[in-house]
Amino acid sequence: MSAVQKPALRFAPLRSVDLDAVSAIEASIYEFPWTLGNFRDSLHAGYSCWGCWGNEVLAAYAIAMFAAGEAHLLNISVAPASQGCGVGFALLDYVMLLGKERHCDRMLLEVRPSNLVARQLYARTGFQEVGRRKSYYPAVHGREDALLLERML
């Protein structure tokens, strides 16, 4: 029996032509997704916007901001067909490396307490809870807090 090989992953900056695919993935996995405008604004503001491709198909993307010695992960998402294959871990590792290259000492991010899959990924990669932002996210019945996580780079 032969092992199934994972596709080689390719990381590249997102371009305007990629944003329809990014927005489609976002809408397919979140109840309250970022809009196409949010992604356009991130790109035009000069945020670090990265895609992760496997077999030339967009598998995941990340948006980060690097400033004042800190990296802030604003969004990281994996397409449904690529979930559970290590793509999220690989992209997160790549973005942390970018933060180190830009002389950031730590990375911060927010995550919903209800997003158990993401919380497991962050725990496995060394993130720790350092705070809570009250009523940060929209939710079906009002608002949901955000856990503020930090990892030293």
MOGIGI-V842741 format. One record per run of one state. SS is the DSSP state (h for helix, s for strand, l for the rest). FROM is the first residue (numbers start at 1). LEN is the number of residues. Records with the same first field share a line. If there is no record, write none. Layout:
SS = FROM-LEN ; FROM-LEN
This chain:
l = 1-8 ; 14-2 ; 30-6 ; 45-3 ; 55-2 ; 68-2 ; 79-1 ; 83-4 ; 102-4 ; 113-3 ; 125-3 ; 140-2 ; 153-1
s = 9-5 ; 48-7 ; 57-11 ; 70-9 ; 106-7 ; 128-12 ; 142-11
h = 16-14 ; 36-9 ; 80-3 ; 87-15 ; 116-9
